[in-house]
Amino acid sequence: MELLRDVRQALQEQLLTQLEEKDQQCLQDLCLSDPRRDKERISATKGGLLKDSYKWILKHPDFQQWQSNKQTRLLWIKGSAGKGKTMLLIGIINELEKLTSRSDSTFLSFFLCQSTNNELDNATAVLRGLIYMLLIQQSCLISHVREEYKRASKRLFEDGNAFYSLSGIFKQMLHDPRLTEAYLIVDALNECDHGLEQLLSLITKTASSSTQVKWILSSQERPDIKQQLATNKAGLGLSLEVNAELVSQAIGTYINYKVSQLTQLRDDNALQDQVCHQLREKADGTFL
């Protein structure tokens, strides 16, 4: 599976090198931060991804409905701090990467918000990341950016109107028949500190109007986010609080694995069990 993904990425890189010089410059100016590298960094910072801690979501009825039902085009995964939303979405991204690597017509674009990083905490950055991810997979879509970029150059992505300019480009891309199917994922919407209302409005509109696009979002369950997403009739909400038992099992699995890696405890099963028990008691239903 990884070989298929690597081959597809190599072909995509080859196509990108064939772009005209101006289009290559456009891509460079568009890329504020590469979401693929952000995913690697965030995953490493949080201690690495353990499949047994996220695989439950793949079997959840709401996720399966989102994946299989054409009418369900938005899934909102919501939960309080420490419930593991980001690592859950990174796990989903990895699984969808395997799926899209087997197809020449299905694409995956994602963005992980972080309020501690000013390149990842605003709606314009989200759009830049999503558009960039689509372009490096389907380079022909750069035609939707080209004319605007010719007129404005790098300012297209940076000035006070950038979000609105990029919104128009993004909507054109999503309705392009060459984009037959796309999964779009945005993590930690509550950490989008600037332009969140406009971003949510754009997401709900595209989820309703573009049948070839499916969204997954994650955030804390804030009233402003809930109110915006409630307007989307094609969406589902998956609460991690409602699924507290599954989350607790995932936390337990994570604790067991981490404790098993401690050199000092490898030969003492009784002490391992004691440490795991104490950590589960103190975890209080969160990865924190």
N, C-alpha and C positions, 0 to 999 in steps of 0.2 A: 504493500500500500504506500509506504514511504517512497519507494522507487517510482511509482506512478506520479506522485506529487512532485518529486524532484525533476522528472522528465518534463512535466507540464510547466513547471517554473522555468526550466531551461529554455523551453520553446517560447515562453512569454518574454524572457529576457532577450532572446534573439530577435523577436519581432520589435521590441523596444529600440534595439540598436539600429533598426532600419528606418526609424522615424526621421523625418527631416530635422535638421539642426534646430530650427525654431520651435518645433514641437518638443524636442528633448529639453530645450531650455524652459519651455512652459511647464513640463513635468517637474523639473528641478525647482522652479519657483513655487509651484503648487505644494510641494512636499515640505510642510513645516516640521513634521515628525512622522517617521514611518511606523504605522500601527503594528506591523509585524515585529519590529524591534521593541516597541513599547510592550507588546505582549510577552516577549521573552524576558524583558527586564522585570516587569511586574510579577510574573510567575516566579522568577528566581528570588526576588525580594521577599515574597510571601512564603518561601520555603519549598517551592517546587510543587508540581501538580501530581496528585495521586489519583489514578483513575477510579479506584474503589470508593473515593470520597465524592465523586460526581456522577457515577454511572447510573444512580437511581433516577436522575432526572430524565434519562433517555427512555425509561420505561414508564414514566408518569403519563397518565391519560391526557393531561392538558398538553404536554409536549408532543405526544404522538398525534393528537388532533391538529395541532398547529402544523406539524410536518406533513400530514396526509390529506387534510381537508383544504381544498382550494379556497373555500370561503373564509377560512380562519387565517388571516394574514398578519396578525400581530399578537405576540405573546409578551406580557409584562410580568417579569419575575421580580417580586417585591419582598422586602424583608428589612428588619432593623440591622444596625451595625453589627458586624461580627458573624453574620449568618453564612458567610462564604459566597456571596453573590458573584464577586469578581472571578474567583477560581472556578465557580460553577460555569460561568460564561466562557472562560478560557477553555474549559473542558468541552463545552458545546462547540466552540469554534474549531477545536482540534478535530472533533468528530465530523463536523461539516466540511472541513478541509479534506478529509479522507473521501467523503462523498463527492465533492466537486472535482477532485482529482481524477475521477473516473468519467467525467463528462466534459465535453467541449462546449456545452451550451448553458451550463449552470455555474454561477459565479458567487463568490463570498466576499463581502466587504464588512469591515468592523472598525470600531473605535472605542478605546477605553479612556473614559474621562478621569482626570485627577485634579482635584482642587489645589493641590500643592505644587502644580506645574503650570505655569502660565501659557504653555503651548498646548495644554490639554484640558483647559478649564472653561472653554467658551464655545458657543454654537458655531462660529465661523471655523474654528479649528476642527470641529466634528465634521462639518461638510467637506473641508479640505481633505481630511483623512479618508472619508468614504469615497469621494470622487477619485482620489489618487489610487486607492485600492482597485476600483473598477477599471481605471485606465490602464494599469499595469497588466491587467488580465485581458482586457478587450480594447486594444489600443485604437481601433477604428473610432471609438466613441470620443476621441479627442477632437473630432470635428465640431462637437458642441461647445468646446472651449475656445477653439482656434480664433474665431472672428473677434470675440470679446478681448482675448489676450492680445491680438494684433493692435487693437485700439488703446488698451490701457496698460499693457505689459504687466509687470509684477504688482502694480497697484490694484489690479483686479482682485487679488487675493488679500489685500491688506488695508485698503482705505475704509472709510466709514460706511460705505455701501456694499462692502464685500459679501456680507451674508445674503443680501437680497440678490446680488448678481449671481452668486453661486447657487442660490435656491432655484433660480430660473434655469441655469445650466443643468443642475441635478435633476429637475423634473423632466427636462428634455431627454436626458440620458435614460431615465427610467421608462420612458415611453418609446424609446427607440426599439424597433422590431429586432434589431441585432442583439439586444439584451433579452434573451428568451426567458431566463429565470435567474433571480438573484436573491440571496439571503443577506440581509443587512442587520448588523448587530451593534448596539450602543450600550456600553456598560456604565453604571454609576451616573445616571442622569442628574442625581441630586448634587453631584460635584461639578456640574456645568453651571458656573457662577454668573455667566453673562450670556444673555440671549436665550435662556431656556424656554421661555414662553413661545417665542417665534420658532424655535427648533421643534418643539412638541406639536405645534400647529402644522408645520411642514410634514412631520412624520405621519400624523393622523390623516392628513389629506392624501399623501401618496399611498398609504395603506388602503385607503378607500377607493382610490382611482386607478391604481396600477396593479392589474391582476397577476403580473409576472413577478411581483416583489413580495417577499415575506420578511417581517421585522421581528427581532427579539430585543427587548429592552430590559434593563434592570435598574432598580433604584430603591431607596428607602420609600416607604409608603407615605409620602407627603401629600397634604390636601391639594396643593396647586398642581402636582403631577397627576394625581388621581382625577381631578376635575377635567383636565385636558384630555386624558386618555379615555375617560368615560364616554366621550363623544364618538369614539370609534366603535361602530357596530360589528366590525369584523375581527375584534380583538378578544383575547382571554387574559385573565389575571391569575397568576400562580403565586400564592402567598406562602412564604417559608415559615411563617408562624403557624398557619393552618397545617402545614406539613412538618411540624416540629419533631415528630418521631423519626421521620426519615433524615432530617438534618442532624438529629442527635446520633443516629446510627453512623452517619458520615463522619461526624466529629470523633466518635469512638474508634472508627477505623483508622482515622488519621493519627490519633493518639497512639494506638497500638503499633502502627508502623514506625512512628518517630521513636517510641520507646525501644522498639526492637533494634533500632540502629545505634543505640547507645552502647559503646564498647564495654563500659563498666558493668552493664547488666546482662550481657549476652548469655552468661553461664548461670544465671540465677532466675529461673522462671517464677519463683514465688515473689521475689522482689519486683520483677517486671509487672506481675499482676497487681501488686500493691500500689506501685507508682501509677499504673494505668487507671486504677480505681480512683485514686486521689485526684488525678487530672480530670477525669470525667466528672467527678463531684464538683470540682472548682470551675469547670468550664461553663456551667450554668447555661447550656444550650447554645453557646457561641464558640467560634474558633478563636476569639480573643483570649 
